[in-house]
Amino acid sequence: MSSSSNNNGALLGIFLVLFAACGFVRVYGASISCTFKSSPCFLRRMRCPSECPTTSNSNPKSKVCHVNCNSPVCKPECKHPKPNCNAPGAACHDPRFIGGDGIVFYFHGKSNEHFSLVSDRNIQINGRFIGLRPAGRTRDFTWIQALGLLFGSDQSFSVEARRAASWDPETDHLRFSYDGADLAIPEGHLSAWVSTDGSIRVERSSDKNSVTVTVRSVAEISVNAVPVTREDDQIHSYRLPADDCFAHLEVQFRFSRLSPDVDGVLGRTYRPDFENPARPGVAMPVVGGEDKFRTTSLLSADCATCIFSTHPAAVGQPGSSTTDYSSSLLDCTSSATSGNGIVCRR
């Protein structure tokens, strides 16, 4: 066999390994296809809309093509890569949630504590709250400063906004960790990291301060780091100190499948039988439950209502049927190896 044939075979082998590690969606120019066999859309070619012909775009402000590979409705749509704070699954501002039922509510929590945002059998998502309490107020102003994820049998991931005295848009304010170790993701739009088993992927949706986190077949999370602006401070009378802009996260969740027992501040709003306690017609409907959702750390599932299990067999057992709420769960098709996973650049 010629050396050229050997080289071609080696390149094909590398491609297949990378495709198996991180391939959920294959793009054929202006069409898209789901590539995991359990998808109702398996290998069905679907044409992307003309306004978003590809799953990535060199302009971070442009919409991208996506398809929900877990839905029987196999239809590509367009979405913005950054969080939409006015759509279901959003958690933004101080903090303002929009539930899976489309209802807006506020959950203030408490500064420097952790709360379960979503707790299901195969994923736990916690939020760390930061904030301050000016004189004369009975509770804290709070923002979500970090997200902690538990999934699989023993895997963990976190993303947080670094503390900053003032906001510099030319500085990346995000910090990452995977399984307890710091994780470096190169700056640059579409730069990405994938775990060695392909279960989690993080892609930058702008050069700095914005990423999309995908937990395979479970969730897609759009994350954006922002400051509390001086204009917001004046409008809401936060009384920010001069040495802290309270950098925090805007997030939007899209879920692939959730069990009917899903819980958490946001997660419970995805239950088929959930009745939202937020009072309609109220300008800022606040819901409580801090004691039910409080966890001891960013990466723990020990709240009173947490149901996350580290035993995969618990998922799919009787009584744990799933409901589909997702947008697509996209993954990379480019390659370059580095560190504890695969770094993908386009």
C-alpha positions in Angstrom: 0.0 0.0 0.0 1.4 3.5 -0.9 2.3 6.0 1.8 -0.3 8.3 0.3 -3.0 5.7 1.0 -1.7 5.2 4.5 -1.9 9.0 5.1 -5.4 9.2 3.7 -6.5 6.3 5.9 -5.0 7.9 9.0 -6.7 11.2 8.3 -10.0 9.4 7.8 -9.5 7.6 11.1 -8.8 10.9 13.0 -11.9 12.4 11.4 -14.1 9.5 12.5 -12.8 9.6 16.1 -13.5 13.3 16.4 -16.9 13.0 14.8 -17.9 10.2 17.2 -16.6 12.3 20.2 -18.4 15.5 19.4 -20.9 15.0 16.5 -24.5 15.7 17.3 -25.4 17.7 14.2 -23.8 17.5 10.7 -24.1 20.5 8.4 -24.2 20.1 4.6 -23.7 23.6 3.4 -27.1 25.1 3.7 -28.6 21.9 5.3 -28.4 20.2 8.7 -28.8 16.7 10.0 -29.0 14.9 13.4 -26.4 12.1 13.7 -27.3 10.3 16.9 -29.5 7.2 16.3 -32.1 7.8 18.9 -33.1 11.1 17.3 -36.4 11.1 15.4 -34.5 13.2 12.8 -31.6 10.7 12.5 -29.7 11.5 9.2 -32.6 13.4 7.8 -31.3 16.3 5.7 -33.0 19.5 6.6 -32.4 22.8 4.8 -31.5 25.8 7.1 -33.5 29.0 6.6 -31.9 31.5 4.3 -31.6 34.0 7.1 -29.3 31.6 9.1 -27.8 29.1 6.6 -25.1 27.7 9.0 -24.8 26.6 12.6 -22.0 29.1 13.3 -21.3 32.6 12.0 -18.2 34.8 12.1 -20.4 37.6 13.2 -21.4 37.0 16.8 -24.5 39.2 16.4 -25.9 37.0 13.6 -28.4 34.2 14.1 -27.4 30.6 13.6 -29.2 27.5 12.4 -30.3 24.9 14.9 -32.6 21.9 15.1 -34.0 20.1 18.0 -32.7 16.6 17.5 -34.9 15.2 20.2 -38.2 16.5 18.8 -40.4 14.7 16.3 -40.8 18.1 14.6 -37.7 18.1 12.4 -37.5 21.7 11.4 -34.4 23.9 11.5 -34.9 27.4 13.0 -32.8 30.5 13.7 -31.6 31.6 17.1 -29.1 34.1 18.6 -26.1 32.5 20.3 -26.3 34.8 23.3 -29.0 34.6 26.0 -32.5 36.0 25.1 -33.5 37.5 28.5 -37.1 37.8 27.3 -37.7 34.2 26.4 -38.5 31.0 28.4 -35.6 29.6 30.3 -34.0 33.0 30.9 -32.4 34.1 34.2 -31.1 37.7 34.0 -30.8 40.9 35.9 -31.5 40.8 39.6 -32.5 38.0 38.9 -35.5 37.9 36.7 -36.6 34.4 35.5 -38.9 33.3 32.7 -40.2 29.8 33.4 -40.8 27.0 31.0 -44.4 28.0 31.3 -43.6 31.5 30.0 -44.4 33.3 33.3 -42.0 36.0 34.6 -41.0 35.9 38.2 -38.2 37.1 40.5 -36.3 35.0 43.0 -33.9 37.1 45.2 -32.2 34.4 47.3 -29.4 35.8 49.4 -26.0 37.1 48.7 -23.0 34.7 49.0 -25.3 31.6 49.0 -26.0 28.9 46.5 -29.4 27.8 45.2 -30.6 24.9 43.0 -31.9 26.4 39.7 -32.6 23.0 38.1 -32.5 19.6 39.7 -33.4 16.5 37.7 -32.3 12.9 37.7 -29.4 13.4 35.3 -28.4 17.0 35.9 -28.0 19.5 38.7 -27.6 23.2 37.9 -26.8 25.6 40.8 -26.4 29.3 40.9 -24.1 31.3 43.2 -25.7 34.6 44.2 -23.8 37.8 44.9 -25.3 41.1 46.1 -25.6 43.8 48.6 -28.1 45.2 51.1 -28.2 49.0 51.4 -29.2 50.5 54.7 -32.9 50.5 55.2 -33.6 47.4 53.0 -35.0 44.2 54.4 -33.3 41.9 51.9 -30.4 41.8 49.5 -30.2 42.9 45.9 -28.8 39.8 44.2 -27.4 38.6 40.9 -26.3 35.2 39.6 -22.5 35.3 39.6 -21.7 31.6 38.8 -23.3 28.4 37.5 -22.3 24.9 38.8 -23.3 21.8 36.9 -23.3 18.1 38.1 -23.9 15.4 35.5 -23.0 11.9 34.6 -21.7 9.6 37.4 -19.1 12.1 38.8 -18.6 15.0 36.4 -18.8 18.7 37.3 -18.4 22.0 35.5 -18.6 25.6 36.5 -18.6 29.0 34.9 -18.4 32.3 36.8 -18.0 36.0 36.3 -14.8 37.3 37.8 -15.0 40.2 40.3 -14.0 43.5 38.8 -13.8 47.0 40.2 -14.9 48.4 36.8 -16.0 46.8 33.6 -13.5 46.5 30.7 -15.2 45.0 27.6 -11.7 44.2 26.2 -11.1 41.8 29.2 -12.5 38.3 29.5 -14.3 38.2 32.8 -15.2 34.5 32.6 -13.6 31.7 34.6 -14.1 28.0 34.0 -13.5 24.7 35.8 -14.0 21.0 34.9 -14.0 18.2 37.5 -12.4 20.6 40.1 -9.5 21.8 37.9 -9.2 25.2 36.2 -10.1 25.1 32.5 -8.6 27.5 30.0 -10.6 28.2 26.8 -8.8 30.3 24.3 -10.4 33.7 23.6 -11.9 34.2 20.2 -15.3 33.8 18.7 -16.1 30.1 18.0 -13.1 28.8 20.0 -14.3 25.7 21.8 -13.4 23.0 24.3 -14.9 19.5 24.4 -14.4 16.9 27.2 -12.6 13.7 26.2 -15.8 11.7 26.4 -17.8 14.3 24.4 -20.3 14.8 27.2 -19.8 18.5 27.6 -18.8 21.2 25.2 -18.1 24.9 25.7 -18.0 27.3 22.7 -17.3 31.0 22.8 -20.2 32.9 21.1 -18.1 36.1 21.0 -14.4 36.9 21.5 -14.9 37.3 25.2 -17.5 37.1 28.0 -20.0 34.9 26.1 -20.2 31.1 25.8 -22.6 28.3 25.0 -22.4 25.3 27.2 -23.8 22.0 25.9 -24.3 18.9 28.0 -24.9 16.2 25.5 -28.6 15.1 25.2 -29.5 17.1 28.3 -29.2 20.9 28.1 -27.8 23.9 26.2 -27.0 27.0 28.2 -26.2 30.4 26.7 -24.1 32.5 29.1 -23.1 36.1 29.0 -21.1 38.1 31.5 -22.2 41.6 32.2 -21.8 44.3 34.8 -24.3 46.2 36.8 -24.1 49.6 35.0 -24.2 52.9 36.7 -27.4 53.7 34.9 -29.0 50.5 36.4 -27.6 51.7 39.8 -29.3 55.0 39.5 -32.6 53.6 38.3 -32.9 50.9 40.9 -31.0 52.6 43.8 -28.6 49.6 44.2 -26.0 52.0 45.8 -23.1 50.1 44.3 -19.7 50.6 45.9 -17.0 52.4 43.9 -14.8 49.3 43.8 -17.2 46.7 42.5 -19.3 46.6 39.3 -20.9 43.3 40.4 -20.1 41.4 37.3 -22.7 38.6 36.9 -24.2 36.2 34.4 -27.1 36.5 32.0 -28.2 32.9 31.1 -30.8 31.1 29.1 -31.5 27.4 29.4 -32.8 25.0 26.7 -33.4 21.5 27.8 -33.5 18.3 25.8 -35.5 16.1 28.1 -36.7 16.6 31.7 -38.5 14.3 34.0 -42.0 15.2 35.4 -40.3 15.5 38.8 -37.7 18.1 37.8 -37.3 20.7 40.6 -35.3 23.9 41.3 -36.1 27.6 41.2 -36.5 27.4 37.4 -36.7 23.7 36.8 -40.0 23.2 38.5 -41.7 25.5 36.0 -41.1 22.8 33.4 -43.3 20.3 35.2 -46.5 19.5 33.3 -48.6 20.0 36.4 -46.8 23.1 37.8 -48.9 26.0 39.0 -46.7 29.1 39.2 -47.2 31.1 42.4 -46.2 34.3 40.7 -49.2 36.7 41.0 -50.4 37.8 37.6 -50.6 41.6 37.1 -47.9 42.3 39.7 -45.0 44.5 38.3 -42.3 42.4 40.0 -43.8 39.0 41.1 -41.4 37.6 43.7 -41.5 33.9 44.6 -39.8 32.5 47.7 -38.5 29.1 48.7 -35.0 29.9 49.7 -34.9 27.1 52.3 -36.1 24.5 49.8 -33.5 25.4 47.1 -30.4 26.3 49.1 -27.3 24.1 48.6 -24.2 24.1 50.7 -21.9 24.8 47.7 -21.9 25.6 44.0 -21.2 21.9 43.2 -23.5 20.0 45.6 -27.0 18.5 45.2 -28.0 18.6 48.9 -31.0 20.9 48.9 -34.3 19.8 50.3 -35.9 19.4 46.9 -32.8 18.2 44.9 -33.4 14.9 43.0 -30.1 14.6 41.0 -28.6 11.1 41.1 -25.1 10.1 40.3 -26.4 6.7 39.3 -27.3 6.7 35.6 -29.6 3.8 36.1 -32.0 6.1 38.0 -32.7 7.9 34.7 -35.4 6.1 32.7 -36.7 4.0 35.6 -40.4 3.7 36.1 -41.9 7.1 37.1 -39.0 9.0 35.4 -40.4 9.5 31.9 -39.1 12.5 30.1 -40.6 15.5 28.5 -38.9 17.4 25.6 -38.3 21.1 26.0 -35.1 21.7 24.0 -33.7 23.6 21.2 -31.0 21.7 19.4 -27.9 20.4 21.2 -25.2 21.2 18.7 -21.6 20.0 18.8 -18.4 20.7 16.9 -17.2 19.1 13.7 -13.8 20.7 13.6 -10.8 19.5 15.4 -7.6 20.2 17.3 -6.6 18.4 20.5 -5.4 20.1 23.6 -5.4 19.4 27.3 -8.2 17.4 28.8 -10.5 17.5 25.8 -10.7 18.8 22.2 -10.3 22.5 21.4 -12.3 23.4 18.2 -11.8 26.5 16.2 -13.5 27.6 13.0 
